[in-house]
Amino acid sequence: NNTDSGSRDFYLGIYGALGIGQAVVALGEDLAPRLGCCYASIVMHQMMLRGVLRSPMLFFDTTPLGRILGRFARDVEVMDSVLPWGISDGVYCLFEVLGTLVVISYTTPIFVS
């Protein structure tokens, strides 16, 4: 009976380690696109600001300030909130398809050839 509880504890430890590993991977999968998009929005904002500040005076005479600010706000908002969801969904779909192909290839070897 001791070997049964010993092997049970061993398998429960493996199960727990797999659960912790899955949580870490899920956190990384959720955090990586968001951090990347935040960094990209910072770089894009700096490039846009540099371009606007180096524009000739004629640009400011013909373009309303609200249009310039609206463009900045819209582009940064897309980079910060819309794009990370699209990247996460795309990566999830990619791994789902790859996992399906691996399972089909393993269970039906003729599928590979």
C-alpha positions in Angstrom: 0.0 0.0 0.0 3.0 2.3 0.6 4.1 2.0 -3.0 0.6 2.9 -4.2 0.6 6.1 -2.2 4.2 6.8 -3.2 3.5 6.5 -6.9 0.2 8.4 -6.4 2.2 11.3 -4.8 4.7 11.1 -7.7 2.0 11.4 -10.3 0.3 14.2 -8.4 3.6 16.0 -8.3 3.9 15.7 -12.1 0.3 16.8 -12.6 0.9 19.8 -10.3 4.1 20.7 -12.2 2.3 20.5 -15.5 -0.4 22.8 -14.1 2.2 25.3 -13.0 4.0 25.1 -16.3 0.7 25.7 -18.1 0.0 28.8 -16.0 3.5 30.2 -16.7 3.1 29.7 -20.4 -0.4 31.2 -20.4 1.0 34.3 -18.6 3.8 34.6 -21.1 1.4 34.2 -24.0 -0.8 36.9 -22.6 1.9 39.3 -21.5 4.3 39.1 -24.5 2.1 40.7 -27.2 0.9 43.4 -24.8 4.5 44.4 -23.8 5.5 44.3 -27.5 2.7 46.5 -28.6 3.3 48.9 -25.7 6.9 49.2 -26.8 5.8 49.6 -30.5 3.4 52.3 -29.5 6.1 54.2 -27.7 8.4 54.0 -30.7 5.6 55.0 -33.1 4.6 57.9 -30.9 8.2 59.2 -30.8 8.5 58.9 -34.6 5.2 60.7 -35.1 6.1 63.4 -32.6 9.5 63.9 -34.2 7.8 64.2 -37.6 5.2 66.7 -36.4 7.8 68.9 -34.5 10.0 69.0 -37.6 7.1 70.0 -39.9 7.1 73.3 -41.7 4.9 76.1 -40.4 2.6 75.7 -43.4 1.6 72.3 -42.1 0.4 73.9 -38.8 -1.4 76.7 -40.7 -3.4 74.3 -42.9 -3.9 71.3 -40.4 -6.2 71.9 -37.4 -4.7 71.0 -34.0 -7.6 68.7 -33.2 -6.9 66.5 -36.3 -3.2 66.1 -35.3 -4.2 65.2 -31.7 -6.9 62.9 -32.9 -4.5 61.0 -35.1 -2.0 60.6 -32.3 -4.7 59.3 -29.9 -6.3 56.9 -32.4 -3.0 55.4 -33.5 -1.7 54.9 -30.0 -5.0 53.5 -28.8 -5.0 50.9 -31.6 -1.4 49.9 -30.7 -2.3 49.6 -27.0 -5.6 47.9 -27.0 -6.7 46.5 -30.4 -3.5 45.0 -31.8 -2.6 42.8 -28.7 -5.9 41.0 -28.9 -5.4 40.3 -32.6 -1.9 39.0 -32.0 -3.1 36.8 -29.1 -5.9 35.4 -31.1 -3.7 34.7 -34.1 -1.0 32.9 -32.0 -3.7 30.8 -30.3 -5.3 29.8 -33.6 -1.8 29.0 -35.0 -1.0 26.6 -32.1 -4.5 25.1 -32.2 -4.0 24.2 -35.9 -0.5 22.9 -35.4 -1.7 20.8 -32.4 -4.5 19.4 -34.5 -2.1 18.5 -37.3 0.3 16.8 -34.9 -2.5 14.7 -33.4 -3.8 13.7 -36.8 -0.3 12.9 -38.1 0.4 10.8 -35.0 -2.8 8.8 -35.0 -3.1 8.5 -38.8 0.4 8.1 -40.3 -0.9 7.9 -43.8 -1.9 11.6 -43.4 1.7 12.6 -43.4 2.5 10.9 -46.7 
